[in-house]
Amino acid sequence: MTAASKPLVLVTEGSDKAPLDWLKEQVTVREIGVSDPGFDAALAEAAGMVVRTYTKVNQSLLDKAPNLKVVGRGGVGLENIDVPACRSRGIEVVYTPDANTLAVGDFVFGYLLQLLRPWNFFSQSVYEPKEFKRIRDTVRGRQLNELTIGILGLGRVGHRVGHIAANGFGMRVLYNDLIQVKTPFPAAPVDKTTLYRECDILTIHIDMRPGNENLVGAEQLAMLKPSAVVINTSRGEVLDANALATAIKSNKLFAAALDVFSPEPPKADFPLIGLPNVLLTPHLAARTYTAIENMSWVVRDVVDVLKGGKAKFPAPTL
């Protein structure tokens, strides 16, 4: 295959080096963002696209892509891709559902340990002896083995969190999912009301399919214990941030940690800014060296589809 005959693939939000170099050996690659000059012209010629979180593959974009055969999403969530619209035009959508499972699972427990075990770090100077003793005598944390974790959504990441919770920390694990899932670790399926009322930690691992917007809102948060912690590393839209801020300000919840937002990035008036016992991070849960490379290897399925083969990870139609 000559360079001129190789199909054109657009990479809109970057890629890890090794997968990108491999892709360049297989096809003609153009790295270009959707707002860059010349994007529409390149899109008109493109046979493939590799995107991440912020490229919107919608009807408007598809109307400008008459030659498109495959869209590769380097990641798990598919909210930015109109999968049915793609499929109706014969465009395959592929993704990397297991690329960041371990990274996000680790991150959840990083959050928990920071929220439940006050660290009182010192680095610039040592505590005076009296203050050192006061902190040691008064600061107390909570042990994870004494707590119940409630997992909303037992997909790949939910499974990983449950595995760590049960086998690593000896926690009681409850979960709610659309289907009853067999788990290789001790865990009990429960309805949502039971999940909210009995858990000490609610960790959210659901996608943004229709009907999931603000799935956890004021009504659900009111069922939680005042000592409960809420963690969201899934999608910002599934959690009502205003309701969460109200609950924390009124001491109806102990703490929260959010890695995802709606909109993203959040605006300056985001309601959880500046609140005690709230951790906010800029969508970092999947950002390990290994996970980023894993997500970038979506290019394997992109190339397989362009060569007429079957994708290993075709996207489900939500």
Beta strands, then each sheet from edge to edge (+ up, - down):
strand 1: 8-11
strand 2: 28-31
strand 3: 48-51
strand 4: 70-73
strand 5: 92-95
strand 6: 148-152
strand 7: 172-176
strand 8: 188-189
strand 9: 201-204
strand 10: 229-232
strand 11: 255-258
strand 12: 278-280
sheet 1: 2+ 1+ 3+ 4+ 5+
sheet 2: 8+ 7+ 6+ 9+ 10+ 11+ 12+
end
